[in-house]
Amino acid sequence: MIDRPKFTEFTYKWLDNHLGDHRSTLRYDTVELKMDGIWGCMNINESGEYQIFSRTGKIKKEGNFTSDGAFAWPLHDTILLGEFIKGSQWGHKMGLDGDFYVFDCLKYNFIDMSMSAQKVRRYAIKEVVEAITRGSREKSPWVLKLPSYKINRFRDMWKHFVCDNGYEGMVLKDSTAAYGEPGAWARVKAVSEIEYMCIGFADADSESRYAGQVGAVIGSLIDKPCEVKCSGLTDKERKIYTVSPADYIGRVFTATGKGFFPSGSLRHPKFGYWRDDKRIAECTYDQIPEIIRED
């Protein structure tokens, strides 16, 4: 299997501050979108047979681009990396379910591309995707090149794709770097916020050092009942909520996470802070981006 490079992690706010400074020393010159899919490795052989593997080595899809195994297949021994949109509610809503968005090419017609610069590998991606489109017997191409943009577009991309259309975030890349070069890729994920009303508290794990205390604040939306357990409490908060839970039930709080589920819950929800300036009536489902909401 191909190891995934380690990402440098940034928040959008940190990135915005640093790239807004003309003296910035950040090495990244291109940006790509982070979609709600799985990391996939596609191997293609000289007969047009392909397999897509997950990070754990499981085969997620396999087949033959040439329905009759034709000998005119244009590719030989090629390895692509991409985002496979499979089993994602977001992908289904966007009409992308089953698509494979290629963001790297590590081998092209027997040639090892891993030590070539990212911009060279990106050119190889274009050649491979075009070859698949020409040679495949399938009517609707599902292997697509993930677009890459200049870094100075990151603010507009964040607003349009992440905030308005539910993309997971962005990946910054150094176009001169070889594959796996330390620090060459950085990930900027959305830190989502939402207001919930407190409907109760969950107990801490009975085998943890917090046994007998509160472990999470439970939140819900006023117009779409859900039960979201928000962790991330400090020791002081645990003690206060354990002693006086009734003082907080019915109050509004802000929770943070890494995106939304159609149910109204956050991904990896964490308690933020109480909002005395907010009313329960404001804890509504329309806080969830429209593209993610249930029909």
Sequence and secondary structure as in RCSB ss.txt:
>XXXX:A:sequence
MIDRPKFTEFTYKWLDNHLGDHRSTLRYDTVELKMDGIWGCMNINESGEYQIFSRTGKIKKEGNFTSDGAFAWPL
HDTILLGEFIKGSQWGHKMGLDGDFYVFDCLKYNFIDMSMSAQKVRRYAIKEVVEAITRGSREKSPWVLKLPSYK
INRFRDMWKHFVCDNGYEGMVLKDSTAAYGEPGAWARVKAVSEIEYMCIGFADADSESRYAGQVGAVIGSLIDKP
CEVKCSGLTDKERKIYTVSPADYIGRVFTATGKGFFPSGSLRHPKFGYWRDDKRIAECTYDQIPEIIRED
>XXXX:A:secstr
       EEE HHHHHHHHTSTT      EEEEE SSEEEEEEE TTSEEEEE TTS EEEEEESSTT  TT   
 SEEEEEEE  S HHHHHHT TT EEEEEEEEETTEE TTS HHHHHHHHHHHHHHHHHH   SS  EEE   EE
GGGHHHHIIIIIIHH   EEEEE TT  TT TTSEEEEE  EEEEEEEEEEEE  TTSTTTTSEEEEEEE SSS 
  EEEB   HHHHHHHHH GGGTTT EEEEEESSB TTS BSS EEEEE TT  GGG  GGGS TTTS  
